[in-house]
Amino acid sequence: MSKLTKRNLFKVNDTKPETAMDKTTRVVRQMIDEETELRDAKNSRLRNARLEREANTPPVPKNSAASKSRRSKAASTR
């Protein structure tokens, strides 16, 4: 059996240096994540504003003006 030292007792994970492509990928993913967070925040803010506006507006009564105008046109053509 060989003598135990720090080098052979513990496994050393050799990390590769970050390549240019890895750096670009990391930066682009970070940018995309930030944009997604901003977009989601904007969408939720706009959704909440729309729901609040819809809740505060009174319902519009159905107007039967369209059916009356059809009748009057039909009556006037005879």
N, CA, C and O atoms as a GROMACS GRO file, in nm:
protein
  312
    1MET      N    1   0.083  -0.117   0.000
    1MET     CA    2   0.000   0.000   0.000
    1MET      C    3   0.088   0.124   0.000
    1MET      O    4   0.193   0.129   0.064
    2SER      N    5   0.042   0.224  -0.072
    2SER     CA    6   0.123   0.345  -0.082
    2SER      C    7   0.096   0.437   0.035
    2SER      O    8  -0.007   0.426   0.103
    3LYS      N    9   0.186   0.526   0.057
    3LYS     CA   10   0.175   0.620   0.167
    3LYS      C   11   0.065   0.723   0.135
    3LYS      O   12   0.061   0.775   0.023
    4LEU      N   13  -0.022   0.752   0.230
    4LEU     CA   14  -0.132   0.846   0.209
    4LEU      C   15  -0.082   0.988   0.227
    4LEU      O   16  -0.019   1.023   0.326
    5THR      N   17  -0.113   1.068   0.128
    5THR     CA   18  -0.081   1.211   0.133
    5THR      C   19  -0.205   1.290   0.094
    5THR      O   20  -0.308   1.232   0.059
    6LYS      N   21  -0.195   1.423   0.100
    6LYS     CA   22  -0.308   1.506   0.061
    6LYS      C   23  -0.346   1.481  -0.085
    6LYS      O   24  -0.464   1.483  -0.121
    7ARG      N   25  -0.248   1.459  -0.167
    7ARG     CA   26  -0.273   1.444  -0.311
    7ARG      C   27  -0.342   1.313  -0.346
    7ARG      O   28  -0.426   1.311  -0.436
    8ASN      N   29  -0.313   1.205  -0.279
    8ASN     CA   30  -0.377   1.079  -0.315
    8ASN      C   31  -0.492   1.041  -0.222
    8ASN      O   32  -0.567   0.949  -0.252
    9LEU      N   33  -0.508   1.110  -0.110
    9LEU     CA   34  -0.617   1.081  -0.019
    9LEU      C   35  -0.747   1.148  -0.065
    9LEU      O   36  -0.853   1.085  -0.064
   10PHE      N   37  -0.738   1.271  -0.105
   10PHE     CA   38  -0.854   1.346  -0.150
   10PHE      C   39  -0.854   1.355  -0.301
   10PHE      O   40  -0.751   1.378  -0.364
   11LYS      N   41  -0.971   1.337  -0.358
   11LYS     CA   42  -0.981   1.349  -0.503
   11LYS      C   43  -0.980   1.497  -0.539
   11LYS      O   44  -1.053   1.577  -0.482
   12VAL      N   45  -0.899   1.529  -0.633
   12VAL     CA   46  -0.890   1.667  -0.679
   12VAL      C   47  -0.964   1.676  -0.811
   12VAL      O   48  -0.932   1.606  -0.908
   13ASN      N   49  -1.061   1.763  -0.814
   13ASN     CA   50  -1.134   1.784  -0.938
   13ASN      C   51  -1.066   1.895  -1.015
   13ASN      O   52  -1.070   2.012  -0.977
   14ASP      N   53  -1.006   1.855  -1.124
   14ASP     CA   54  -0.941   1.955  -1.208
   14ASP      C   55  -1.050   2.027  -1.287
   14ASP      O   56  -1.121   1.965  -1.366
   15THR      N   57  -1.061   2.155  -1.265
   15THR     CA   58  -1.161   2.233  -1.338
   15THR      C   59  -1.095   2.290  -1.462
   15THR      O   60  -0.983   2.340  -1.460
   16LYS      N   61  -1.169   2.279  -1.569
   16LYS     CA   62  -1.118   2.334  -1.694
   16LYS      C   63  -1.139   2.484  -1.692
   16LYS      O   64  -1.238   2.533  -1.638
   17PRO      N   65  -1.049   2.556  -1.751
   17PRO     CA   66  -1.073   2.700  -1.761
   17PRO      C   67  -1.192   2.727  -1.853
   17PRO      O   68  -1.216   2.652  -1.947
   18GLU      N   69  -1.263   2.831  -1.825
   18GLU     CA   70  -1.382   2.864  -1.902
   18GLU      C   71  -1.340   2.911  -2.041
   18GLU      O   72  -1.260   3.004  -2.056
   19THR      N   73  -1.396   2.847  -2.142
   19THR     CA   74  -1.364   2.886  -2.279
   19THR      C   75  -1.445   3.010  -2.316
   19THR      O   76  -1.536   3.049  -2.245
   20ALA      N   77  -1.409   3.068  -2.428
   20ALA     CA   78  -1.480   3.188  -2.475
   20ALA      C   79  -1.626   3.155  -2.504
   20ALA      O   80  -1.715   3.235  -2.475
   21MET      N   81  -1.651   3.038  -2.561
   21MET     CA   82  -1.788   2.998  -2.592
   21MET      C   83  -1.868   2.976  -2.462
   21MET      O   84  -1.985   3.013  -2.455
   22ASP      N   85  -1.805   2.917  -2.361
   22ASP     CA   86  -1.872   2.899  -2.233
   22ASP      C   87  -1.906   3.033  -2.169
   22ASP      O   88  -2.015   3.050  -2.113
   23LYS      N   89  -1.814   3.127  -2.177
   23LYS     CA   90  -1.837   3.259  -2.121
   23LYS      C   91  -1.952   3.328  -2.193
   23LYS      O   92  -2.038   3.388  -2.130
   24THR      N   93  -1.953   3.320  -2.326
   24THR     CA   94  -2.060   3.381  -2.404
   24THR      C   95  -2.193   3.318  -2.371
   24THR      O   96  -2.293   3.388  -2.354
   25THR      N   97  -2.197   3.187  -2.361
   25THR     CA   98  -2.320   3.116  -2.328
   25THR      C   99  -2.370   3.158  -2.190
   25THR      O  100  -2.490   3.182  -2.173
   26ARG      N  101  -2.281   3.168  -2.094
   26ARG     CA  102  -2.320   3.207  -1.958
   26ARG      C  103  -2.377   3.349  -1.956
   26ARG      O  104  -2.479   3.374  -1.891
   27VAL      N  105  -2.312   3.440  -2.027
   27VAL     CA  106  -2.357   3.579  -2.029
   27VAL      C  107  -2.492   3.591  -2.100
   27VAL      O  108  -2.580   3.663  -2.054
   28VAL      N  109  -2.506   3.520  -2.212
   28VAL     CA  110  -2.632   3.527  -2.287
   28VAL      C  111  -2.746   3.468  -2.206
   28VAL      O  112  -2.856   3.524  -2.205
   29ARG      N  113  -2.723   3.358  -2.139
   29ARG     CA  114  -2.829   3.298  -2.056
   29ARG      C  115  -2.868   3.391  -1.942
   29ARG      O  116  -2.985   3.401  -1.906
   30GLN      N  117  -2.770   3.459  -1.886
   30GLN     CA  118  -2.798   3.554  -1.779
   30GLN      C  119  -2.883   3.670  -1.833
   30GLN      O  120  -2.978   3.713  -1.768
   31MET      N  121  -2.849   3.720  -1.952
   31MET     CA  122  -2.926   3.828  -2.013
   31MET      C  123  -3.068   3.783  -2.042
   31MET      O  124  -3.163   3.858  -2.017
   32ILE      N  125  -3.085   3.663  -2.094
   32ILE     CA  126  -3.218   3.611  -2.127
   32ILE      C  127  -3.300   3.594  -2.000
   32ILE      O  128  -3.419   3.624  -1.998
   33ASP      N  129  -3.237   3.544  -1.894
   33ASP     CA  130  -3.308   3.528  -1.766
   33ASP      C  131  -3.355   3.663  -1.711
   33ASP      O  132  -3.467   3.674  -1.661
   34GLU      N  133  -3.270   3.765  -1.722
   34GLU     CA  134  -3.308   3.898  -1.675
   34GLU      C  135  -3.424   3.953  -1.757
   34GLU      O  136  -3.517   4.011  -1.702
   35GLU      N  137  -3.418   3.936  -1.889
   35GLU     CA  138  -3.526   3.984  -1.976
   35GLU      C  139  -3.657   3.911  -1.944
   35GLU      O  140  -3.764   3.971  -1.945
   36THR      N  141  -3.647   3.781  -1.917
   36THR     CA  142  -3.766   3.704  -1.884
   36THR      C  143  -3.828   3.753  -1.754
   36THR      O  144  -3.950   3.765  -1.744
   37GLU      N  145  -3.745   3.782  -1.655
   37GLU     CA  146  -3.796   3.834  -1.528
   37GLU      C  147  -3.865   3.969  -1.548
   37GLU      O  148  -3.972   3.993  -1.492
   38LEU      N  149  -3.803   4.056  -1.627
   38LEU     CA  150  -3.863   4.187  -1.654
   38LEU      C  151  -3.995   4.173  -1.728
   38LEU      O  152  -4.092   4.242  -1.697
   39ARG      N  153  -3.999   4.084  -1.827
   39ARG     CA  154  -4.121   4.062  -1.905
   39ARG      C  155  -4.232   4.006  -1.818
   39ARG      O  156  -4.347   4.049  -1.828
   40ASP      N  157  -4.199   3.911  -1.732
   40ASP     CA  158  -4.300   3.853  -1.643
   40ASP      C  159  -4.353   3.957  -1.545
   40ASP      O  160  -4.473   3.960  -1.516
   41ALA      N  161  -4.264   4.042  -1.494
   41ALA     CA  162  -4.308   4.147  -1.402
   41ALA      C  163  -4.400   4.245  -1.474
   41ALA      O  164  -4.502   4.288  -1.418
   42LYS      N  165  -4.365   4.280  -1.596
   42LYS     CA  166  -4.449   4.373  -1.673
   42LYS      C  167  -4.584   4.310  -1.703
   42LYS      O  168  -4.688   4.376  -1.690
   43ASN      N  169  -4.584   4.183  -1.744
   43ASN     CA  170  -4.710   4.115  -1.775
   43ASN      C  171  -4.800   4.107  -1.653
   43ASN      O  172  -4.921   4.129  -1.664
   44SER      N  173  -4.744   4.075  -1.538
   44SER     CA  174  -4.828   4.065  -1.419
   44SER      C  175  -4.880   4.202  -1.378
   44SER      O  176  -4.994   4.214  -1.332
   45ARG      N  177  -4.798   4.306  -1.393
   45ARG     CA  178  -4.844   4.442  -1.361
   45ARG      C  179  -4.958   4.483  -1.453
   45ARG      O  180  -5.058   4.538  -1.407
   46LEU      N  181  -4.943   4.457  -1.583
   46LEU     CA  182  -5.048   4.492  -1.678
   46LEU      C  183  -5.174   4.408  -1.656
   46LEU      O  184  -5.285   4.460  -1.668
   47ARG      N  185  -5.158   4.281  -1.624
   47ARG     CA  186  -5.273   4.194  -1.598
   47ARG      C  187  -5.351   4.243  -1.477
   47ARG      O  188  -5.474   4.248  -1.479
   48ASN      N  189  -5.278   4.279  -1.371
   48ASN     CA  190  -5.344   4.330  -1.251
   48ASN      C  191  -5.417   4.461  -1.280
   48ASN      O  192  -5.527   4.483  -1.229
   49ALA      N  193  -5.357   4.547  -1.359
   49ALA     CA  194  -5.422   4.674  -1.394
   49ALA      C  195  -5.549   4.648  -1.476
   49ALA      O  196  -5.651   4.714  -1.454
   50ARG      N  197  -5.542   4.554  -1.569
   50ARG     CA  198  -5.659   4.522  -1.651
   50ARG      C  199  -5.771   4.463  -1.566
   50ARG      O  200  -5.887   4.502  -1.580
   51LEU      N  201  -5.737   4.372  -1.477
   51LEU     CA  202  -5.838   4.311  -1.391
   51LEU      C  203  -5.901   4.414  -1.298
   51LEU      O  204  -6.022   4.411  -1.274
   52GLU      N  205  -5.820   4.506  -1.247
   52GLU     CA  206  -5.873   4.611  -1.161
   52GLU      C  207  -5.966   4.703  -1.241
   52GLU      O  208  -6.072   4.742  -1.192
   53ARG      N  209  -5.926   4.738  -1.363
   53ARG     CA  210  -6.010   4.824  -1.447
   53ARG      C  211  -6.142   4.755  -1.480
   53ARG      O  212  -6.247   4.818  -1.475
   54GLU      N  213  -6.136   4.626  -1.513
   54GLU     CA  214  -6.258   4.552  -1.544
   54GLU      C  215  -6.348   4.540  -1.421
   54GLU      O  216  -6.471   4.542  -1.435
   55ALA      N  217  -6.291   4.528  -1.304
   55ALA     CA  218  -6.371   4.516  -1.182
   55ALA      C  219  -6.438   4.649  -1.148
   55ALA      O  220  -6.546   4.650  -1.089
   56ASN      N  221  -6.375   4.759  -1.182
   56ASN     CA  222  -6.428   4.891  -1.147
   56ASN      C  223  -6.525   4.947  -1.251
   56ASN      O  224  -6.597   5.042  -1.220
   57THR      N  225  -6.530   4.892  -1.371
   57THR     CA  226  -6.621   4.943  -1.472
   57THR      C  227  -6.756   4.873  -1.458
   57THR      O  228  -6.761   4.752  -1.439
   58PRO      N  229  -6.864   4.949  -1.467
   58PRO     CA  230  -6.996   4.886  -1.457
   58PRO      C  231  -7.023   4.806  -1.585
   58PRO      O  232  -6.973   4.841  -1.692
   59PRO      N  233  -7.103   4.700  -1.574
   59PRO     CA  234  -7.133   4.621  -1.694
   59PRO      C  235  -7.216   4.704  -1.792
   59PRO      O  236  -7.302   4.782  -1.752
   60VAL      N  237  -7.189   4.686  -1.920
   60VAL     CA  238  -7.259   4.760  -2.023
   60VAL      C  239  -7.388   4.687  -2.055
   60VAL      O  240  -7.384   4.569  -2.090
   61PRO      N  241  -7.504   4.754  -2.044
   61PRO     CA  242  -7.630   4.685  -2.076
   61PRO      C  243  -7.638   4.660  -2.225
   61PRO      O  244  -7.593   4.740  -2.307
   62LYS      N  245  -7.697   4.548  -2.258
   62LYS     CA  246  -7.711   4.514  -2.400
   62LYS      C  247  -7.813   4.608  -2.462
   62LYS      O  248  -7.921   4.630  -2.407
   63ASN      N  249  -7.777   4.662  -2.573
   63ASN     CA  250  -7.863   4.758  -2.640
   63ASN      C  251  -7.928   4.689  -2.758
   63ASN      O  252  -7.861   4.623  -2.837
   64SER      N  253  -8.056   4.703  -2.771
   64SER     CA  254  -8.125   4.636  -2.881
   64SER      C  255  -8.141   4.730  -3.000
   64SER      O  256  -8.234   4.715  -3.080
   65ALA      N  257  -8.050   4.826  -3.012
   65ALA     CA  258  -8.056   4.922  -3.122
   65ALA      C  259  -8.032   4.851  -3.256
   65ALA      O  260  -8.088   4.891  -3.358
   66ALA      N  261  -7.950   4.749  -3.256
   66ALA     CA  262  -7.920   4.680  -3.381
   66ALA      C  263  -8.045   4.610  -3.434
   66ALA      O  264  -8.071   4.613  -3.554
   67SER      N  265  -8.122   4.548  -3.347
   67SER     CA  266  -8.242   4.479  -3.394
   67SER      C  267  -8.350   4.578  -3.435
   67SER      O  268  -8.425   4.551  -3.528
   68LYS      N  269  -8.358   4.694  -3.368
   68LYS     CA  270  -8.455   4.797  -3.404
   68LYS      C  271  -8.421   4.856  -3.541
   68LYS      O  272  -8.511   4.883  -3.621
   69SER      N  273  -8.294   4.875  -3.567
   69SER     CA  274  -8.257   4.935  -3.695
   69SER      C  275  -8.286   4.840  -3.809
   69SER      O  276  -8.320   4.885  -3.919
   70ARG      N  277  -8.275   4.712  -3.787
   70ARG     CA  278  -8.308   4.616  -3.892
   70ARG      C  279  -8.458   4.620  -3.921
   70ARG      O  280  -8.500   4.616  -4.037
   71ARG      N  281  -8.537   4.629  -3.817
   71ARG     CA  282  -8.683   4.634  -3.836
   71ARG      C  283  -8.724   4.760  -3.910
   71ARG      O  284  -8.809   4.755  -3.999
   72SER      N  285  -8.664   4.871  -3.873
   72SER     CA  286  -8.702   4.996  -3.937
   72SER      C  287  -8.661   4.997  -4.084
   72SER      O  288  -8.733   5.051  -4.167
   73LYS      N  289  -8.547   4.938  -4.116
   73LYS     CA  290  -8.506   4.931  -4.256
   73LYS      C  291  -8.598   4.840  -4.334
   73LYS      O  292  -8.636   4.871  -4.447
   74ALA      N  293  -8.636   4.729  -4.275
   74ALA     CA  294  -8.726   4.636  -4.343
   74ALA      C  295  -8.862   4.700  -4.363
   74ALA      O  296  -8.924   4.679  -4.467
   75ALA      N  297  -8.907   4.776  -4.268
   75ALA     CA  298  -9.037   4.841  -4.281
   75ALA      C  299  -9.032   4.953  -4.383
   75ALA      O  300  -9.131   4.977  -4.454
   76SER      N  301  -8.921   5.022  -4.394
   76SER     CA  302  -8.912   5.134  -4.486
   76SER      C  303  -8.898   5.087  -4.632
   76SER      O  304  -8.933   5.162  -4.723
   77THR      N  305  -8.849   4.966  -4.656
   77THR     CA  306  -8.831   4.918  -4.792
   77THR      C  307  -8.959   4.866  -4.850
   77THR      O  308  -8.964   4.848  -4.972
   78ARG      N  309  -9.062   4.839  -4.773
   78ARG     CA  310  -9.188   4.784  -4.824
   78ARG      C  311  -9.274   4.883  -4.889
   78ARG      O  312  -9.382   4.850  -4.936
   0.00000   0.00000   0.00000
